């Protein structure tokens, strides 16, 4: 696995784990973030839970309310993992002592992950409801490289380039070895 990274934080800052995982839908964000949170016993914020109205599918919350929720999560925890595809919300965690992990395995890999995705009960009332949105999701994922919204490649690239702390970009699909390597790398910061 080749991880492009930069990290010039102090040793004290390196002992804290504050990480944001971004990428296209299906890129492996939730899988990696969950793995890191479990391995390091850290609180995890899925940005979908603050970006969308609870109990509703694809109904956005007020952007300022969502930003306040991210800020509140960060202020309530010394260490944390945040994951999602929302560049503006992720930007709220941009600090010199936080790591950005940008998952960019390509559209085909992301679509394959979407097809294999287990039921997400925090988003959908049932697996059948989730499966009913799969065709729309696959088409949306396919537009990642050309979308000009907050969830497209251009916005993620700007976030990555402007991130004030260490940043890592992965351009391969995640596997167990890669997740374990990232866990070790995060633990050695």
trRosetta pair geometry for C-beta under 8 A, 3 or more apart (Angstrom, degrees):
i j d omega theta_ij theta_ji phi_ij phi_ji
1 170 7.2 -17 -171 -132 108 107
1 172 6.6 -137 -127 53 79 137
1 177 6.9 -180 -26 114 122 97
1 178 4.6 135 -91 -110 150 90
1 181 5.6 170 53 59 140 158
2 171 7.8 -20 75 39 101 97
2 172 7.7 100 38 -9 81 123
3 168 4.9 -11 -176 -158 105 116
3 169 7.6 152 -158 60 58 41
3 170 6.2 -25 -108 -82 77 84
3 181 7.6 -170 -26 127 132 120
3 182 7.3 146 -90 -92 147 83
3 185 6.9 -32 69 -92 167 174
4 168 6.4 151 75 -148 54 54
4 169 4.9 -7 54 46 111 92
5 166 6.1 15 -172 -174 95 103
5 167 6.9 -175 -135 85 58 39
5 168 4.4 -10 -90 -93 96 87
5 185 7.8 -154 -63 178 168 139
6 166 5.6 -164 88 -132 59 65
6 167 6.2 11 41 40 94 74
7 14 7.3 81 168 -103 124 107
7 99 7.6 -11 -99 -104 110 103
7 165 7.8 18 -120 169 69 76
7 166 3.7 9 -92 -98 82 129
7 189 6.4 -115 -162 -132 151 99
8 166 7.7 161 13 -75 52 86
9 13 3.9 -109 173 89 120 127
9 14 5.3 152 93 -59 115 79
9 96 6.8 144 -103 149 97 85
9 97 6.0 103 -132 -113 137 64
9 165 6.7 16 -63 -148 118 94
9 166 6.5 -72 -15 -30 111 107
9 189 7.1 34 58 176 130 102
10 13 4.8 93 55 9 80 102
10 14 7.0 -140 95 -10 42 88
11 14 5.5 -55 -147 33 34 116
11 15 7.0 40 156 -28 63 97
12 15 6.2 -52 -162 20 33 111
12 16 7.9 22 147 -10 60 101
13 16 6.1 -60 -164 33 44 107
13 96 7.3 -49 -151 118 157 89
13 97 4.3 -124 -156 -120 113 104
14 188 7.8 -33 168 131 117 44
14 189 4.0 -145 -160 146 84 66
15 189 7.5 -155 -58 98 21 74
16 78 6.8 -107 -136 151 116 90
16 79 5.5 -155 -166 -92 79 97
16 97 6.1 25 73 166 128 120
17 36 7.8 -169 176 169 136 110
17 40 5.5 -30 50 171 171 159
17 42 6.0 -97 93 -80 126 151
17 79 4.7 54 61 -161 76 118
17 80 7.6 -176 108 39 78 25
17 81 7.4 -18 140 -62 108 83
17 99 7.9 -43 -154 18 61 120
17 186 5.8 58 -126 166 112 107
17 187 7.6 -16 -78 -89 125 49
17 189 7.3 122 -94 51 70 126
18 74 8.0 57 -146 -138 120 95
18 79 6.0 -125 -65 -139 69 56
18 80 5.8 30 -125 50 70 75
18 93 7.1 -164 167 -179 105 107
18 95 6.9 -13 116 58 147 120
18 97 5.9 64 41 119 133 83
18 98 4.0 -76 114 -106 109 83
18 99 6.8 141 86 14 59 73
19 33 7.9 -171 104 -119 109 80
19 36 6.5 -65 68 149 148 157
19 80 7.7 -152 38 101 58 55
19 81 5.2 -7 67 -117 96 73
19 82 7.3 -172 98 31 50 67
19 98 6.6 174 -85 -169 26 79
19 99 4.5 -20 -109 67 81 100
19 100 7.6 163 -158 -87 64 20
19 101 6.1 21 -176 -7 111 111
19 186 6.3 -33 -59 -129 146 129
20 81 7.9 161 -87 -164 30 50
20 82 4.8 -17 -111 70 76 101
20 83 7.3 160 -164 -85 51 42
20 90 5.0 118 180 -155 139 98
20 93 4.9 147 -67 88 128 136
20 94 7.8 -47 6 -73 155 58
20 98 6.2 48 -10 156 100 121
20 99 7.2 -176 27 90 65 52
20 100 5.2 -19 68 -112 101 67
20 101 7.0 180 88 27 48 71
21 29 4.7 154 126 -146 111 82
21 32 5.5 173 -139 90 155 117
21 33 4.7 -140 30 -66 142 101
21 36 7.7 161 -44 19 133 143
21 81 7.0 13 -6 -176 107 95
21 82 7.2 -179 24 91 68 50
21 83 4.1 -11 63 -109 103 93
21 84 7.9 109 82 11 71 39
21 101 4.7 -20 -106 72 73 107
21 103 6.5 27 -175 -13 94 111
22 29 6.8 2 -137 -108 12 129
22 83 7.5 -174 -72 -150 40 57
22 84 6.8 -17 -110 79 70 49
22 85 6.4 112 -159 -116 76 39
22 87 6.9 66 -147 -92 148 64
22 90 5.3 -2 -74 -95 124 166
22 100 6.8 -14 12 -167 110 96
22 101 7.4 156 23 82 62 55
22 102 5.5 -18 69 -112 93 67
22 103 7.1 -172 90 26 40 76
22 156 5.5 -179 134 -132 126 105
22 159 6.6 14 49 95 172 146
22 160 7.9 -139 66 -63 131 90
23 27 3.4 -103 132 76 130 159
23 28 7.0 1 76 48 153 70
23 29 5.2 -174 45 -58 102 106
23 85 6.6 -68 80 -102 35 85
23 102 6.2 130 -72 -172 86 53
23 103 3.4 -51 -52 69 157 85
23 104 5.9 -148 -126 -65 103 53
23 105 7.7 42 -169 5 141 80
23 110 7.7 -159 148 -100 107 122
23 156 6.8 81 -102 -140 35 154
24 27 4.6 114 56 -45 74 114
24 85 6.5 49 -134 -120 19 127
24 103 7.7 -110 30 100 68 90
24 104 7.4 91 -4 -119 99 56
24 107 7.1 -90 151 -102 174 59
24 110 4.6 -25 100 -120 124 160
24 141 5.9 93 166 -145 118 82
24 144 4.3 -16 -110 -118 128 148
24 151 7.9 95 -121 162 53 87
24 153 7.4 -13 -65 -69 104 81
24 156 8.0 -82 -50 -26 64 159
25 85 5.9 -48 -57 -44 69 155
25 110 6.5 98 87 178 52 118
25 114 6.5 50 131 -85 97 117
25 137 6.4 -113 124 -166 147 99
25 140 6.9 30 34 103 141 110
25 141 5.2 -107 70 -90 100 98
25 144 7.9 -152 27 -82 75 117
25 151 7.8 23 -32 172 93 126
26 109 7.6 164 134 117 102 60
26 110 3.6 106 93 -177 108 72
26 111 6.1 78 131 -63 165 20
26 112 7.5 133 175 56 125 47
26 113 4.0 148 -170 76 83 106
26 114 3.9 -53 -90 -46 131 88
26 117 7.1 -95 -106 -57 83 121
26 137 7.8 122 -41 157 119 112
26 141 5.5 11 22 -122 133 144
27 103 4.0 141 142 114 119 114
27 104 6.8 -16 -143 -84 137 25
27 105 5.7 156 -148 20 79 98
27 109 7.4 62 -125 104 55 102
27 110 5.0 -21 -70 -101 62 104
27 113 7.1 -169 -49 45 9 156
28 31 4.8 -61 -162 49 70 117
28 32 5.3 67 139 -22 93 105
28 103 5.2 -145 59 -166 95 156
28 105 6.8 66 0 -9 120 136
28 113 6.3 -118 -63 -119 70 161
28 173 6.8 137 -44 -159 138 63
28 174 4.1 144 -167 8 159 128
29 32 6.2 -65 -146 41 23 103
29 33 5.9 16 163 -14 65 114
29 83 4.4 151 164 -175 102 116
29 84 6.8 152 152 -61 153 14
29 85 7.1 -146 -13 -57 162 77
29 103 5.8 -153 -69 31 71 138
30 33 5.9 -55 -135 42 27 108
30 34 5.9 28 162 -20 63 110
30 46 6.7 26 -111 -116 98 115
30 83 6.0 159 -85 116 47 147
30 120 8.0 -62 -151 -108 172 122
31 34 6.1 -59 -148 37 22 109
31 35 6.4 23 154 -19 60 109
31 174 6.3 171 95 83 128 149
31 179 7.5 -90 136 -91 95 137
32 35 5.6 -57 -149 36 31 113
32 36 6.2 27 156 -16 67 107
32 83 7.4 152 75 -108 87 140
32 101 7.0 -131 134 120 144 144
32 103 6.7 174 6 -65 150 138
32 174 5.8 -138 -66 -107 105 160
32 179 5.9 -152 -118 -114 74 98
32 182 6.8 -6 -156 83 111 159
33 36 5.8 -55 -145 39 30 109
33 37 6.1 30 156 -19 66 109
33 44 5.7 121 152 -146 104 120
33 46 7.5 144 99 -89 149 74
33 81 5.0 156 -159 150 87 123
33 82 7.5 -78 -136 106 135 13
33 83 3.6 -93 -51 -40 158 141
34 37 5.8 -55 -142 38 29 110
34 38 6.2 25 160 -15 65 107
34 44 6.6 43 -96 -131 52 170
35 38 6.1 -59 -147 39 25 106
35 39 6.1 21 158 -17 64 113
35 179 4.7 -25 131 -175 166 130
35 183 6.7 -98 138 -66 101 118
36 39 5.8 -59 -141 40 27 109
36 40 6.0 -6 169 10 65 115
36 42 7.1 -28 131 45 82 126
36 81 5.2 144 97 -104 116 149
36 179 7.8 -128 -52 -165 74 90
36 182 6.9 -66 -81 119 109 109
36 183 6.0 -166 -107 -99 68 81
36 186 6.2 37 -140 37 115 168
37 40 6.6 -73 -138 54 20 89
37 41 7.7 46 168 -128 55 5
37 42 4.8 -110 -135 69 65 84
37 43 7.1 -59 -145 123 115 9
37 44 3.9 -36 -91 -58 159 118
37 81 4.6 -119 -71 35 93 141
38 41 7.4 19 -169 -74 27 44
39 183 4.7 -35 119 -142 167 132
39 187 7.9 -92 134 -55 116 122
40 79 7.5 -109 141 143 124 136
40 81 7.7 126 58 -41 125 120
40 183 7.3 -165 -41 -151 96 90
40 186 7.0 -78 -57 114 143 125
40 187 6.9 -164 -93 -83 108 93
42 77 7.8 97 -168 175 82 137
42 79 5.3 -91 -125 121 113 103
42 80 5.9 164 171 -120 111 26
42 81 5.3 103 105 -11 127 98
43 73 7.5 -159 126 -170 130 96
43 77 4.9 -118 41 -104 135 155
43 79 7.8 136 29 95 83 66
43 80 5.2 -34 74 -118 91 85
43 81 7.3 -175 93 31 45 73
44 80 7.4 155 -91 -168 30 75
44 81 4.8 -19 -109 74 77 103
44 82 7.6 162 -160 -87 54 32
44 83 7.1 -7 -169 8 99 104
45 49 7.1 -124 -168 52 70 119
45 50 7.2 6 180 -13 112 123
45 70 7.0 134 141 -122 156 68
45 73 4.8 43 -74 -176 147 162
45 80 6.7 15 -1 178 103 122
45 81 7.4 179 26 93 65 54
45 82 4.7 -12 64 -114 103 78
45 83 7.4 166 86 25 57 60
46 49 5.0 86 78 -8 89 105
46 83 6.0 -23 -114 69 58 91
46 84 6.5 117 -176 -70 50 96
46 122 7.0 101 70 99 149 151
47 50 5.9 -64 -156 45 51 98
47 51 5.4 46 150 -25 82 115
47 66 8.0 61 -167 -176 84 114
47 70 7.3 11 -116 -90 90 114
47 82 6.6 64 -54 177 95 93
47 83 6.6 -132 -2 97 92 40
47 84 2.6 -39 35 -45 126 161
47 85 7.4 -156 72 28 131 47
47 86 5.0 -147 148 28 145 117
47 89 5.0 129 -146 106 128 146
47 90 7.1 -55 -73 -60 153 77
48 51 5.7 -61 -129 41 29 108
48 52 5.9 -8 -177 12 68 115
48 84 6.2 -180 -31 -117 64 109
48 122 7.3 115 98 113 119 111
48 123 6.2 -30 151 -87 143 111
49 52 7.6 -57 -119 47 14 86
49 54 7.8 29 -160 -92 69 85
49 122 6.4 -39 -86 163 102 130
50 61 6.8 -93 165 45 50 147
50 65 8.0 -160 -176 120 88 77
50 66 4.5 122 145 -145 94 79
50 69 4.1 -171 -134 92 128 141
50 70 6.1 169 100 -52 167 78
50 73 8.0 -103 -54 -23 146 132
50 89 6.9 148 88 -144 119 142
51 60 6.4 -50 163 -135 74 79
51 61 6.3 -177 171 29 22 100
51 66 5.4 58 -97 -135 46 144
51 84 6.9 147 -21 -164 135 146
51 86 5.5 -178 -89 -52 140 153
51 89 6.4 -90 -76 -40 103 156
52 56 6.7 -149 164 78 99 83
52 57 7.8 -8 -176 -144 142 22
52 58 6.9 -56 -128 -94 125 16
52 59 6.1 95 -164 65 84 56
52 60 6.1 -69 -107 -106 56 39
52 61 6.2 135 -171 -18 5 91
52 123 7.8 59 65 -128 154 83
53 56 4.2 9 86 41 108 125
53 59 4.2 -33 27 97 121 109
53 60 7.2 59 -20 103 85 10
53 61 5.4 146 -67 -73 61 79
56 59 3.9 -20 124 27 133 128
57 123 7.2 75 -111 169 81 78
57 124 6.8 41 -92 -99 117 73
57 129 7.5 -145 -65 163 146 117
57 133 7.0 -145 -174 -72 138 147
60 63 7.7 3 160 -63 120 72
61 65 5.4 -100 153 79 113 119
61 66 5.1 133 85 -57 116 101
62 65 4.2 77 72 6 99 111
62 66 6.9 -174 88 -10 50 85
63 66 5.6 -56 -149 37 33 112
63 67 6.3 34 153 -20 67 105
63 88 7.1 -16 -160 116 117 145
64 67 5.6 -50 -146 36 34 113
64 68 6.4 36 153 -20 64 104
65 68 5.7 -54 -151 35 31 112
65 69 6.6 35 150 -22 63 103
66 69 5.6 -52 -152 32 33 114
66 70 6.7 34 151 -18 65 101
66 86 8.0 -67 150 147 141 164
66 89 6.0 -65 141 -99 113 118
67 70 5.8 -52 -152 33 35 111
67 71 6.4 34 151 -17 66 106
67 88 7.5 -64 -84 140 106 98
67 89 6.6 -141 -92 -113 63 69
67 92 5.6 172 -150 -80 80 143
68 71 5.5 -54 -147 40 34 113
68 72 6.2 38 153 -23 67 105
69 72 5.6 -51 -145 35 31 113
69 73 6.5 36 154 -22 63 102
70 73 5.7 -52 -152 32 32 113
70 74 6.5 29 152 -16 64 106
70 82 7.2 57 -144 -135 100 145
70 89 5.4 168 -57 -168 151 88
70 92 4.4 91 109 90 136 147
70 93 6.6 -103 171 -46 115 92
71 74 5.8 -56 -149 38 32 111
71 75 6.2 26 156 -16 66 110
71 92 5.9 -98 -62 180 77 125
72 75 5.8 -58 -143 40 30 107
72 76 6.2 27 158 -20 65 112
73 76 6.0 -65 -149 36 26 109
73 77 6.6 -16 166 13 63 114
73 80 6.7 119 146 -145 98 158
73 82 7.3 116 110 -92 140 111
74 77 6.8 -85 -146 51 24 85
74 80 6.5 -124 -111 32 57 155
74 82 7.9 -25 -74 -52 92 135
74 92 7.3 -155 -16 135 143 96
74 93 6.0 -176 -86 -108 133 84
77 80 4.5 98 101 -62 135 110
80 93 8.0 -117 89 -134 122 131
82 90 6.8 162 117 -119 123 72
82 93 5.3 -174 33 -44 153 164
84 89 6.3 -15 84 83 143 129
84 90 6.5 -160 68 -61 95 98
85 151 4.5 49 135 -144 108 98
85 156 7.7 -52 -158 -75 69 119
86 89 4.0 35 106 24 122 113
86 90 6.1 158 88 -17 64 87
86 150 5.7 17 -150 134 65 118
86 151 6.2 -32 -90 -83 49 88
87 90 5.6 -59 -143 41 29 112
87 91 6.2 42 154 -33 64 102
87 150 5.0 -145 38 -172 94 75
87 151 7.1 -160 -9 -80 88 35
87 155 4.0 -140 -8 151 156 109
87 156 5.9 -136 -82 -77 113 50
87 158 7.1 56 -168 68 148 98
87 159 4.6 -146 -148 -47 101 135
88 91 5.6 -45 -152 22 30 119
88 92 7.7 42 147 -26 55 93
88 150 5.1 -44 -8 -144 102 134
88 155 7.9 -47 -34 -173 72 131
89 92 5.8 -40 -170 12 42 117
90 93 6.0 -61 -169 36 49 105
90 94 7.4 71 135 -48 69 89
90 100 7.6 83 167 -124 122 106
90 159 6.1 44 91 -161 124 150
91 94 5.2 -24 -159 -11 50 123
91 159 6.2 -117 -74 -122 88 105
93 98 5.5 -152 152 167 90 170
94 98 6.7 -141 -134 64 24 127
94 100 7.6 4 -108 -62 80 121
94 159 7.6 -137 -78 -161 128 86
94 162 7.5 -3 -150 115 153 90
94 163 5.8 -135 -134 -133 105 64
94 164 5.7 102 165 14 94 98
94 165 7.4 -171 -163 8 60 96
95 98 4.5 83 52 1 88 106
95 164 6.4 -66 172 71 14 121
95 165 6.1 27 94 -36 51 126
96 164 4.8 -67 -79 131 62 110
96 165 5.0 133 -166 -79 26 86
97 165 6.0 -115 4 -105 6 137
98 165 4.9 156 62 28 50 157
99 165 6.0 -101 -79 120 38 122
99 166 4.7 -21 -114 78 83 102
99 167 7.0 165 -165 -88 60 37
99 168 6.9 12 179 2 106 102
99 186 6.8 -146 49 -118 162 91
99 189 7.0 -109 -56 -92 136 164
100 159 7.1 -172 -151 139 151 97
100 160 6.3 -171 122 -115 140 63
100 163 4.4 -97 1 -124 144 159
100 165 6.9 136 -9 72 86 92
100 166 7.4 -174 27 99 67 54
100 167 4.3 -7 62 -116 102 88
100 168 7.2 179 92 29 57 60
101 167 7.8 -175 -74 -157 30 55
101 168 5.1 -9 -114 66 69 102
101 170 7.1 11 -176 -3 90 109
101 182 7.0 59 -127 -154 145 133
102 156 6.2 130 -142 169 114 109
102 159 7.9 154 -92 90 119 102
102 160 4.9 -5 -56 -93 154 125
102 167 6.8 25 -9 -178 109 99
102 168 7.0 -175 26 92 73 49
102 169 4.5 -20 70 -108 109 76
102 170 7.2 174 87 23 56 65
103 170 5.4 -15 -115 63 60 106
103 174 7.1 -34 -133 -42 127 111
104 153 7.4 85 -130 -127 115 98
104 156 7.4 159 -82 122 111 141
104 169 6.0 -11 21 -169 119 98
104 170 6.8 154 34 79 67 52
104 171 5.3 -24 87 -103 90 67
105 109 4.0 -74 125 81 117 148
105 110 6.4 151 68 -49 97 78
105 170 7.0 -12 -66 120 82 89
105 171 6.4 134 -104 -178 41 34
105 172 5.8 9 -120 147 93 13
105 173 4.5 86 -156 -73 150 55
105 174 7.4 -101 -59 -17 142 66
106 109 5.0 85 66 14 88 103
106 110 6.9 -157 95 -7 43 92
106 171 7.4 63 -34 -173 87 76
107 110 5.6 -61 -147 40 32 111
107 111 6.1 31 158 -20 69 106
107 141 6.2 139 -152 143 82 86
107 142 5.7 76 -171 -122 133 46
107 144 5.7 -178 -94 35 95 120
107 145 6.7 -74 -50 -18 121 108
108 111 5.9 -55 -148 36 29 110
108 112 6.5 31 153 -20 63 105
109 112 5.6 -53 -149 34 33 113
109 113 6.5 33 152 -18 65 104
109 173 4.4 -149 -157 -75 136 108
110 113 5.7 -54 -151 36 33 112
110 114 6.5 37 150 -22 65 103
110 141 5.1 -164 119 -171 117 125
110 144 7.0 57 56 -26 163 155
111 114 5.5 -50 -149 32 36 115
111 115 6.6 37 152 -20 65 101
111 138 5.4 66 -139 -139 102 87
111 141 5.3 161 -79 102 77 140
111 142 6.9 36 -74 -67 127 79
112 115 5.8 -52 -153 33 33 112
112 116 6.5 13 155 -3 65 111
112 173 7.9 -28 69 -108 126 144
113 116 5.9 -69 -145 49 32 100
113 117 6.3 62 150 -62 66 88
113 173 7.5 178 -54 -138 115 111
114 117 5.5 -23 -150 -17 33 122
114 134 6.8 144 149 -146 104 84
114 137 5.5 -173 -165 127 139 122
114 138 6.0 178 97 -83 145 74
114 141 6.0 -133 -30 -35 150 158
115 134 7.2 79 -106 -163 58 126
115 138 7.5 43 -62 -87 87 119
117 120 7.1 -23 158 -33 116 105
117 130 7.7 -123 102 161 113 131
119 124 6.8 -110 -163 70 83 115
119 126 7.4 -58 -143 172 132 34
119 127 4.1 -76 -87 -88 122 85
119 130 5.7 173 -129 16 69 153
120 123 4.3 18 112 28 115 113
120 124 6.0 83 73 18 78 96
120 130 6.2 132 35 -109 83 140
121 124 6.9 -83 -117 65 29 63
121 125 8.0 41 -147 -134 67 18
123 130 7.0 82 93 -100 106 104
124 127 7.5 106 106 -88 130 20
124 129 4.4 179 -172 93 109 110
124 130 4.0 -170 38 -62 170 86
124 133 7.5 -146 -93 15 132 130
125 129 5.1 68 50 5 82 156
126 129 4.7 104 55 3 78 98
126 130 7.1 -139 98 -1 46 85
127 130 5.5 -55 -151 39 36 113
127 131 6.1 36 152 -20 69 107
128 131 5.7 -53 -143 39 31 111
128 132 6.4 40 152 -28 62 103
129 132 5.6 -51 -154 27 31 118
129 133 7.2 21 152 -11 61 104
130 133 6.2 -67 -163 37 35 104
130 134 7.3 60 141 -54 64 87
131 134 5.4 -18 -159 -21 46 121
133 136 5.3 -58 -168 47 66 115
133 137 5.6 71 135 -29 86 106
134 137 5.5 -58 -145 38 32 113
134 138 6.2 32 159 -21 68 104
135 138 5.9 -52 -146 34 30 110
135 139 6.6 27 155 -15 62 106
136 139 5.9 -61 -154 38 30 109
136 140 6.2 29 152 -20 67 109
137 140 5.6 -57 -146 38 31 112
137 141 6.2 33 156 -21 67 105
138 141 5.7 -50 -144 35 30 113
138 142 6.5 38 152 -26 61 104
139 142 5.6 -52 -154 28 32 118
139 143 7.1 25 152 -17 62 104
140 143 6.1 -62 -160 32 35 107
141 144 5.9 -8 -173 -37 47 110
143 146 5.5 -78 -166 60 72 94
143 147 4.9 89 131 -54 97 95
143 152 7.5 -62 126 -111 82 107
144 147 6.0 -39 -132 11 23 114
144 152 6.0 162 -164 -140 47 65
144 153 5.4 85 150 -38 81 97
145 152 7.5 137 -109 -170 3 96
145 153 5.0 12 -115 3 45 147
146 152 7.3 -87 85 -152 26 133
146 153 8.0 34 -18 29 24 113
147 151 6.6 -30 121 82 149 75
147 152 3.1 -160 86 -89 96 124
147 153 7.1 119 50 12 86 72
147 154 7.5 -149 87 19 62 99
148 152 6.0 -31 -61 33 13 158
148 154 6.2 -3 -120 44 57 142
148 155 8.0 113 -172 -37 36 99
149 152 5.4 112 51 -14 63 105
149 155 6.9 -52 109 -20 40 142
150 155 5.2 158 -149 -158 32 170
151 155 6.7 16 -7 57 11 139
151 156 8.0 25 -170 -45 31 101
152 155 5.3 96 59 13 70 100
152 156 7.1 -135 105 -2 37 93
153 156 5.6 -61 -145 42 33 110
153 157 6.0 36 157 -25 69 106
154 157 5.7 -53 -146 34 28 112
154 158 6.6 28 155 -17 62 103
155 158 5.8 -51 -149 35 32 110
155 159 6.4 34 152 -19 64 106
156 159 5.6 -52 -148 37 33 114
156 160 6.2 37 152 -21 65 106
157 160 5.6 -53 -148 36 31 114
157 161 6.3 26 156 -16 65 108
158 161 5.9 -58 -144 40 29 107
158 162 6.0 8 163 -2 66 116
159 162 6.3 -72 -142 49 23 97
159 163 6.4 48 156 -58 63 92
160 163 5.9 -31 -151 -11 28 117
160 167 5.6 134 -158 180 74 145
160 169 6.4 43 -150 -75 144 113
163 166 8.0 -42 126 86 123 21
163 167 4.6 115 70 -69 144 129
166 189 7.2 -134 22 -130 161 130
168 182 7.7 165 109 -125 159 102
168 185 7.8 88 -82 123 160 147
170 174 7.2 53 133 -76 150 81
170 178 7.0 98 -147 -177 143 132
170 182 8.0 -45 -60 -77 142 129
172 178 7.1 -160 89 -93 111 153
174 178 5.1 -139 -145 81 63 131
174 179 5.8 61 -175 -54 113 93
175 178 5.2 94 49 10 66 103
175 179 7.2 -133 96 -4 32 90
176 179 5.8 -57 -147 38 32 109
176 180 6.2 30 156 -18 67 107
177 180 5.8 -57 -148 38 30 110
177 181 6.3 32 153 -20 65 106
178 181 5.6 -53 -147 36 31 113
178 182 6.4 31 154 -17 65 105
179 182 5.7 -53 -148 38 32 111
179 183 6.3 37 151 -23 64 104
180 183 5.5 -50 -148 33 34 115
180 184 6.5 33 153 -16 65 103
181 184 5.8 -55 -151 37 32 109
181 185 6.2 31 152 -19 66 108
182 185 5.5 -53 -142 39 33 113
182 186 6.1 33 157 -19 66 105
183 186 5.9 -54 -146 38 27 109
183 187 6.2 24 153 -16 62 112
184 187 5.6 -62 -147 42 30 111
184 188 6.2 22 157 -17 67 110
185 188 5.9 -61 -144 37 29 106
185 189 7.2 51 151 -47 59 89
186 189 6.0 -31 -161 -7 36 116
